[in-house]
Amino acid sequence: MQGYRSLMSSEAIAANLERIVARIGSARKAAVAPAPHTTLVAVTKGQRAEQVRPALDAGHRSFGENRVQEAAQKWPALRATFPNLELHLIGPLQTNKVRDAVALFDVIETIDRPKLAQALAQALAQGGRTRTVFIQVNTGEEQQKAGVPPADAPNLIALCRELRLPVQGLMCIPPLEKPPAPHFALLREIARVHDLAFLSMGMSADFETAIRYGATHVRVGTAIFGERGQTTSEGQSGKSLAR
Ligand SMILES: *Cc1c(COP(=O)(O)O)cnc(C)c1O
């Protein structure tokens, strides 16, 4: 049956969340040099609002979405009930959606090109919700993947600072079929050189490894909420359609 999936119960979602939080704690204890804090960004793309509620009811407040339009449908109502939540954009951003994005997201993790940085600076000058910006680095230099190539990251970071964007960190999505550790190490090194405090790296399959490399934010979806619906395209390799 196309599109069918069983929804996870509220109890199961709350239990998964608790388990992931515990695993984050253990990974931090085992790490030689963990970040001062590691925030769990619960990724709710492809999940309905009813599936998000149990996490909010359990007290969780950091969430990630990879599409502006999906977030616009889901989050304003949830935010009315939970005003102190923090929403991260973790998917590619088109310049024509920047205004909507700064109104919806507290953190935008996917700045990856000068044109987008400029559009964001313009939108933020007119106000908005976004307070923190990360630059996405295409550490695997994959053709189909969003993110600035590592060699171009210094220039983009400099431009963002010139534009007075609140750039505080880097984000990456390592290649699917390869060991992620070298990519996490590369991201950490670029952040160190440029004095950026935040590292958003690690997903359901590899967040413990990312914590070993100093992740300040791990983005975990399926391990909490189960399989996603088919209404949302996967953000894994997400490259924006229009640039
Ligand atoms: C979907 C997504 C995640 C979460 O992936 P899971 O494997 O479900 O944990 C993390 N980061 C980005 C950028 C994503 O698009």
The ligand as an ORCA input file, in Angstrom:
! r2SCAN-3c Opt
* xyz 0 1
  C      16.683     14.146      7.957
  C      17.890     14.815      8.465
  C      18.460     14.435      9.684
  C      17.916     13.310     10.558
  O      18.223     12.098      9.969
  P      17.871     10.730     10.752
  O      18.715      9.741     10.041
  O      16.419     10.517     10.582
  O      18.258     10.902     12.156
  C      19.572     15.120     10.108
  N      20.113     16.127      9.383
  C      19.588     16.512      8.209
  C      20.220     17.634      7.469
  C      18.471     15.881      7.712
  O      17.954     16.273      6.539
*
